[in-house]
Amino acid sequence: MRFLIVRTEIRAAADTDIAAAWAGGGRLRDETSAPEPRRQVVHAEDRDAALLLARALSTVGAVRAGRHRVKVLPISDLAHPYRRDGG
């Protein structure tokens, strides 16, 4: 399975937005409709390589300071349904 490693900016949320989402049982952020801005994207062919790359991206100063985050996302084989080589 292939993986996508993404470093994104963390969006700030106002206290009133957090309180409204908490009280209403809704979501504060919905990544499917409004994803965080991407700063860096890397692909990996297996889980071990993805975790190694994520660990390396986690050493960036903005991640350590809490302004960015690193996400490891599995990419299903159905992401490229028209590829003939099976991958």
C-alpha atoms as one frame of an Amber mdcrd trajectory, in Angstrom:
protein
   0.000   0.000   0.000   1.212   3.498  -0.788   1.150   6.429   1.623   0.992
  10.190   1.381   2.876  12.227   3.975   1.627  15.808   4.258   2.899  18.748
   6.285   0.087  21.283   6.770  -0.459  24.591   8.482  -2.650  24.488  11.584
  -5.550  26.899  11.328  -6.273  28.950  14.405  -9.785  28.761  15.830 -11.534
  31.393  17.906 -12.704  30.445  21.393 -16.322  31.150  20.413 -16.060  28.724
  17.455 -14.654  26.028  19.721 -17.421  26.558  22.278 -20.134  26.479  19.581
 -18.795  23.262  18.056 -18.505  21.652  21.499 -22.024  22.676  22.555 -23.649
  21.694  19.270 -21.864  18.375  18.930 -20.520  19.417  15.530 -17.056  19.544
  14.093 -14.759  22.501  14.383 -12.833  21.512  11.263 -13.906  19.321   8.369
 -10.891  18.258   6.333 -13.046  16.920   3.484 -14.675  20.269   2.737 -11.924
  22.693   3.837  -8.522  21.020   4.219  -5.651  22.760   5.947  -3.182  24.477
   3.582  -0.428  22.073   2.529   3.195  23.060   2.920   4.901  19.850   1.778
   3.785  16.540   0.256   5.846  13.333  -0.006   4.925   9.843  -1.256   6.099
   6.523   0.202   5.676   2.979  -1.064   5.301   1.251   2.314   4.370   2.004
   5.906   7.911   1.898   7.311   9.146   4.405   4.732   6.110   6.632   5.398
   6.753   6.672   9.135  10.456   7.404   8.599   9.600  10.362   6.338   6.963
  11.591   8.793   9.512  11.442  11.604  11.945  13.480   9.497   9.285  16.088
   8.666   8.415  16.299  12.357  11.834  17.783  13.073  10.991  20.952  11.115
  10.900  23.957  13.426   7.320  24.939  12.543   6.080  21.450  13.463   7.973
  21.460  16.737   6.588  24.933  17.520   3.015  23.782  16.881   2.339  25.866
  13.757   2.374  22.883  11.355   1.371  19.227  11.669   2.419  16.053   9.845
  -0.195  13.583   8.610   0.344  10.083   7.183  -2.504   9.065   4.884  -2.909
   5.648   3.260  -3.651   5.755  -0.455  -5.847   2.895  -1.589  -5.034   1.005
  -4.761  -8.304   2.310  -6.183  -6.859   5.817  -6.292  -5.566   5.059  -9.796
  -8.275   2.853 -11.344  -6.917   3.345 -14.877  -3.396   2.136 -14.252  -2.665
  -1.112 -16.024   0.345  -2.203 -14.003  -1.819  -3.019 -10.966  -0.308  -0.353
  -8.704
